Amino acid sequence: MNDILRHKGWSWGFRSTVMLYFIVLIALPIIGVYTKSFSLGWNAFIESVSDPLAWKSIVLTLKLSLIATLINIVIGTMVAWVLNRYRFIGRTILNSLVDLPFALPTAVGGLMILLLLGPNSLVGNWAAALGIEIVFHEPAIVIAMVFVTFPFIIRAIQPILEELDKSEEEAAYLLGASKGLVFFKVIFPVILPGVLSGAMLAFSRALAEFGAVVLVAGNIPGKTLIASVYIFGEVESDNPQGAAAVSILLLTLSFLILWLVNRVQMRRNAK
Amino acid sequence: MRKLLIPLTYLVFLVLLIVPLIKIAFGAWEDGVDGLIHAITRPEAVHALMMTGLIVIVVTLLNTLFGVMLSIYLVRGTWLGSRLKQLLNSIVDLPFSVSPVIGGLMIVLILGPSTTIGAFFESIGFKIVYAFPGMVLATLFVTFPLMVREVMPVLQEIGTQQEEAASTLGAYGWTTFWKVTWPLIRWGVIYGVVLTIARSLGEFGAVLVVSGNVMNKTQTATTLVYQDVENFNVVSANGVALILVAFSVALLLVMEWSKKRKGVH
């Protein structure tokens, strides 16, 4: 048996199979989208992208993702700090709960928001009485994005906070600095790379989010239609070229972000 | 600060995670026990859950096998040049930054009924898009990086010393792998498996585009939830969602547990 397994052909076979699988599964589809979007020529591409509804959906996605990311930077930094620095009842449970949005199907996440804030719900009725519309409007989309991207920034900062050298902090206190000053002058600069790479990951995830958003957004073209839902609509209405054209705008942006994150992380590792 | 920040953190968790979870858990009982039982024993619900189960099993098996092998090649393989390795290494992450809808679209574009490859497979009676194979492909694409990203760092960390010692003592490739490498990377692989299961259980966008979401044919649990909500059948959606939530929470617990085990080794 071992003699057969040691034959050179086996390792060749394995190597080619794995590489082929990799290329067919990952690289080929991505090339496919890029070629498809230009399949009807440059003009058709420009036309698909400059369609006012397509354009509006992209701008809306960028805007809302940015808001969601900013919210997550604030609450993520706070949560990571509290979970790392303070010992209190329920800390370990909260720490495990952070990953919940990763484990939960995004469609279920959308359903949760719908049940909690939607029409006929307690909060939904209050908000409606105050004249605020949440579900099927922009706030619900932001909430969905915040929910889905919640773990990224926390998980990016936590390892840095754990490794943080306390002596610098203590030196600052000894020199008479206030707590706030120490945080912003001593601690924040150190965790900043983590915040940034977490924020970029969260941003690119928010750009791509579909499941949670599609259920709560209402998907009104030009108003609450985000890019991924727009792409879905184009596929459904049998316009693959238009879908591909908007897709590659989003894709290129995400790849750019991914590349930046890698750069930031590489620089940190090199230090 | 402490007195302010801890309650604030609790508030964030309550509003964002705990209250929604409780709401899902109780909302499913709105029509009583019968309503819940009806929601999850509908033929379409049973079919959708089975479809999801099948996809999870196939995807997890394939991804584990190929993910572990690819990680070993990318970390240990001397037959790949270092530049090529770097390139492949960065390609691994691409599915993370691709919107699931776009992931589904890619498969429709390449293998759809109107393409050459798709038409060829259709002519020999093997339907890919709008059928099970396409749904598996879409989920494979989305979950691909999870295993590789878990196993590669472990392989890098353990180094080659023990493996080299084993082969110096005359162990063959397979023996070295099973007796030396596998016990060291085992917890990383298990963690990767849990992540893959969680992601493929919950995959929605890519599957929705590829499957066409045909009831009792290509509908999965998540796309059924979507369809129920679209049909204003929120309580039924909630019943199916409750099952998904139960699995996700269980997976989260396993994740925590294997994370600890991983830390020990």
Chai-1 contact restraints between the chains, C-beta under 6 A:
chainA,res_idxA,chainB,res_idxB,connection_type,confidence,min_distance_angstrom,max_distance_angstrom,comment,restraint_id
A,N2,B,Y172,contact,1.0,0.0,6.0,A-B,restraint_1
A,L5,B,W174,contact,1.0,0.0,6.0,A-B,restraint_2
A,R6,B,Y172,contact,1.0,0.0,6.0,A-B,restraint_3
A,V18,B,F66,contact,1.0,0.0,6.0,A-B,restraint_4
A,V18,B,M69,contact,1.0,0.0,6.0,A-B,restraint_5
A,V18,B,L70,contact,1.0,0.0,6.0,A-B,restraint_6
A,Y21,B,F66,contact,1.0,0.0,6.0,A-B,restraint_7
A,L25,B,L140,contact,1.0,0.0,6.0,A-B,restraint_8
A,L25,B,F141,contact,1.0,0.0,6.0,A-B,restraint_9
A,I26,B,I91,contact,1.0,0.0,6.0,A-B,restraint_10
A,P29,B,M106,contact,1.0,0.0,6.0,A-B,restraint_11
A,P29,B,I110,contact,1.0,0.0,6.0,A-B,restraint_12
A,G32,B,M106,contact,1.0,0.0,6.0,A-B,restraint_13
A,G32,B,L109,contact,1.0,0.0,6.0,A-B,restraint_14
A,G32,B,I110,contact,1.0,0.0,6.0,A-B,restraint_15
A,V33,B,M106,contact,1.0,0.0,6.0,A-B,restraint_16
A,K36,B,L109,contact,1.0,0.0,6.0,A-B,restraint_17
A,I75,B,V12,contact,1.0,0.0,6.0,A-B,restraint_18
A,V79,B,T9,contact,1.0,0.0,6.0,A-B,restraint_19
A,V82,B,L5,contact,1.0,0.0,6.0,A-B,restraint_20
A,V82,B,I6,contact,1.0,0.0,6.0,A-B,restraint_21
A,V82,B,T9,contact,1.0,0.0,6.0,A-B,restraint_22
A,Y86,B,R2,contact,1.0,0.0,6.0,A-B,restraint_23
A,Y86,B,I6,contact,1.0,0.0,6.0,A-B,restraint_24
A,F88,B,I6,contact,1.0,0.0,6.0,A-B,restraint_25
A,L94,B,F13,contact,1.0,0.0,6.0,A-B,restraint_26
A,S96,B,E256,contact,1.0,0.0,6.0,A-B,restraint_27
A,L97,B,L17,contact,1.0,0.0,6.0,A-B,restraint_28
A,L100,B,L17,contact,1.0,0.0,6.0,A-B,restraint_29
A,A103,B,A198,contact,1.0,0.0,6.0,A-B,restraint_30
A,A103,B,S248,contact,1.0,0.0,6.0,A-B,restraint_31
A,A103,B,L251,contact,1.0,0.0,6.0,A-B,restraint_32
A,A103,B,L252,contact,1.0,0.0,6.0,A-B,restraint_33
A,L104,B,S248,contact,1.0,0.0,6.0,A-B,restraint_34
A,P105,B,G202,contact,1.0,0.0,6.0,A-B,restraint_35
A,P105,B,T222,contact,1.0,0.0,6.0,A-B,restraint_36
A,P105,B,L244,contact,1.0,0.0,6.0,A-B,restraint_37
A,T106,B,F204,contact,1.0,0.0,6.0,A-B,restraint_38
A,A107,B,F204,contact,1.0,0.0,6.0,A-B,restraint_39
A,A107,B,T222,contact,1.0,0.0,6.0,A-B,restraint_40
A,A107,B,V225,contact,1.0,0.0,6.0,A-B,restraint_41
A,A107,B,Y226,contact,1.0,0.0,6.0,A-B,restraint_42
A,V108,B,A241,contact,1.0,0.0,6.0,A-B,restraint_43
A,V108,B,L244,contact,1.0,0.0,6.0,A-B,restraint_44
A,L111,B,A237,contact,1.0,0.0,6.0,A-B,restraint_45
A,L111,B,A241,contact,1.0,0.0,6.0,A-B,restraint_46
A,M112,B,P20,contact,1.0,0.0,6.0,A-B,restraint_47
A,M112,B,I24,contact,1.0,0.0,6.0,A-B,restraint_48
A,L115,B,K23,contact,1.0,0.0,6.0,A-B,restraint_49
A,L115,B,G27,contact,1.0,0.0,6.0,A-B,restraint_50
A,L116,B,P20,contact,1.0,0.0,6.0,A-B,restraint_51
A,L116,B,K23,contact,1.0,0.0,6.0,A-B,restraint_52
A,S204,B,S97,contact,1.0,0.0,6.0,A-B,restraint_53
A,A208,B,S99,contact,1.0,0.0,6.0,A-B,restraint_54
A,F210,B,P100,contact,1.0,0.0,6.0,A-B,restraint_55
A,F210,B,V101,contact,1.0,0.0,6.0,A-B,restraint_56
A,F210,B,G205,contact,1.0,0.0,6.0,A-B,restraint_57
A,G211,B,F204,contact,1.0,0.0,6.0,A-B,restraint_58
A,G211,B,G205,contact,1.0,0.0,6.0,A-B,restraint_59
A,L215,B,V229,contact,1.0,0.0,6.0,A-B,restraint_60
A,S228,B,S99,contact,1.0,0.0,6.0,A-B,restraint_61
A,S228,B,V101,contact,1.0,0.0,6.0,A-B,restraint_62
A,I231,B,V101,contact,1.0,0.0,6.0,A-B,restraint_63
A,F232,B,V101,contact,1.0,0.0,6.0,A-B,restraint_64
A,V235,B,L105,contact,1.0,0.0,6.0,A-B,restraint_65
A,V235,B,V209,contact,1.0,0.0,6.0,A-B,restraint_66
A,P240,B,L109,contact,1.0,0.0,6.0,A-B,restraint_67
A,A243,B,L105,contact,1.0,0.0,6.0,A-B,restraint_68
A,S247,B,I102,contact,1.0,0.0,6.0,A-B,restraint_69
A,S254,B,S97,contact,1.0,0.0,6.0,A-B,restraint_70
A,L258,B,S97,contact,1.0,0.0,6.0,A-B,restraint_71
